[in-house]
Amino acid sequence: MATSDQLLVVIDPVARRTDGESVRIAKDVLGAGAATKVCLPEEPAEFARAVERRGSRRLVVVGDDRTLLRTVALLHHRRELAGCALGVVPVGGTLALARSLGVPCGAVAAARAVLDGTERRLDLLVDESDGVVLGALRIPPLNGVPEILPGGPAGRGGGHGGPGGPAGARGVWGAAAGGPGNHPWLRTCQTLVRTLATRPPRVTVPQHGGPASARLRVEVDGRTLVDLDQPVTTVSVTPGHAGAAEVEVRPVSLDGEVNTLRALGGRVTVSGPDFRYRADAVVTGPVRTRTWTVREGAWGLTLPR
């Protein structure tokens, strides 16, 4: 059983390079309050080995939202998520997910929360390819989306943290940490290949210049919330409370009024023409169907009391 005074602190390489001062502060605060072992992985395999060999130490990761996602996905795939109370010190450029979960974004406050906080059990969305969603997913993705994980279209085995990219680590880590994917010319070629290899989603742009729409079927616990005959502008799914996901669908307005459809359920299926979706910090697709199931209290996060 992990003990609160023994910590394994795994520091993401991107955090070390982008904000070394915050990393140093976090190490000092954690080291002053607990017995710590610090790990500085440079590759996804090293990161995975450090997590797997943590023993009785409580796991603390220092990094951005992608580090958090990578860690939860890895523990989920190893079926060790239920027994791990994860601590997070957000450092890096993308921290919206950590902030939305209640993690303090200052290095000192976050480190003190790891030392003095309490574990909170949170729901998790898991899709049929074993990908995980911690915060929310949105269809279609917002503009300015991050790069899509490699491994082929998610509908054929890829996905957010799914088997198509081990724990979502290799594609995310390589592009961000200065690996081969970080060369501009290579990223350009990869983007071109992905564009040519996949069909774009069938999206309708109204004549009057309003928001783009797509035709999707959204089912919640087997009940159809919206069908293919009703174009929609957005679909969002968020892990809620007590094992129920919160689903919101915004149909295309024909009379100037927007009537958002809402539902709660433990199983959500979206299907239709090829579509992409943003799950937390990662864009996946195109896919033709995807089902997310809520896992109640599936993971533990140490948060301020």
Summary of the structure (lengths in Angstrom):
residues: 305
radius of gyration: 20.0
end to end distance: 21.6
largest distance: 63.1
contacts: 1043
relative contact order: 0.17
helix: 29%
strand: 36%
